[in-house]
Amino acid sequence: MIIENSGIKGIKSDLAHLDEVMEQLGFVRWQWEYYRATYDLQLPDRESTNDYFLRINTRVESGKLESPYAILYVEDVYIGQASFPHGVNYQAAIPDYIMKTASGKLAELKVKLTQ
């Protein structure tokens, strides 16, 4: 599911700062190519064996992704349940406490990127 009103869509940052902030919050840059990058945060479910992923898509506004000076802007934010073997089910119901954790991480991210 797309998280509407995440508060971070459209925020811009250079790659070096974005990578640093994302790492501090537990995100990993998994997918990337010259003009876009995806950051994932794994959210394990304490009550079941399910894992959920908070995924943030970014796109390069200027420069190329391998440059720490490239300027990226945040696009859509997604959350979904991990599915075997390597997928994310974006249609799955998300437990309330997982959504609360995700919302908290997004709020922290907004603060760190807009300081």
N, C-alpha and C positions, 0 to 999 in steps of 0.2 A: 504494500500500500504506500502511496505517496503521502508523506506527512505535510499537510498544508499548513501554512503560517508557522513555519519552523523558526522564522526570525533570522535565518542566515542566508536565504536565497538572495543572490545578487551581491553578496559581500565579496570584495576583491582583496587579494593578498599576493605577495611574491611567494614563489615556490618554497624557498628556504624557510620563511616564517610559517607558512602553512604546514609544511612537513613537521617542523618543530612543535607547533601547537597540537597538531593531530597526534603526534607520538606521546606528548604529555598526557593526553586524555585517553590513550589506549587504542587509538585508531591505527590501522596499518594501510599503507598505500599498496593495494594489490594490483589492480589493472591500471596500466598506463600506456600511453602512446604519445606521439609528438604533440598532440593538441588536446588531450583530455586525461584525467586521472580519477580514479575511484578510491575512496577511503572507506574501510569497513571497520566496524566495532562489533565484536562478538559479545552477545548478551546471553549467558547460560540461564536456563530456567531452573530454579531451585526445586520446583515441585514436580518436574518430569525430566525426561532425558532429552528434551528439545533444546536446541540452540536457536537464537534469533540473531539477525544481523541488522545493524543500523548502517545504511550505505549512503554515502554522500558523493554525488557526482560533481566534478569540477571541469571547467573548460578554460583553455588558454586564451587570454585576450590579446596579449602581445608576447613575443619571444617564442622560444621552444621549450618544451618541458624539461629537457636535460639541463637547462640553465637555471641556476638558483635565483636569477633575476627575472625569470618569466612571471608575468602577472596572470593569475588565474582568478576566475570568479566562480562562486558556488552556484550550482544548478539545483536540480531537485534532490530531495532527501527521501529515501525509501526505508521501510522496515519490512522484514519478512522472516519466515521460519526456514531454517536450513533444511534442505531435503537431499536425500542420497542420490547420487554420489557427490555432486558438486554444484547443486543448484540452490536457489532461494525461492520459496513459495511466497509470492507477494499477496496472495489471496487468503492466506491462513489468518485465523483470528489471533490477535496478539493479546496476551494477558495484560491486565491493567498495570500491574507492578513493573512489567517490562516496558510498557509505554511511558510510565512515570520515570524510570531510569533513563530511557532514551531522551525524554524531554529535558531532564536535568543535564545530560551531556550536551545537548544542543544549546541550552542556555549558557553553560560554561564556555562552549566554543564561541558563541556570539560575543561574550564579554572579552575573551582573549583576542579575537580577531578585530574588534572595534576599539581597542585601547589605543 
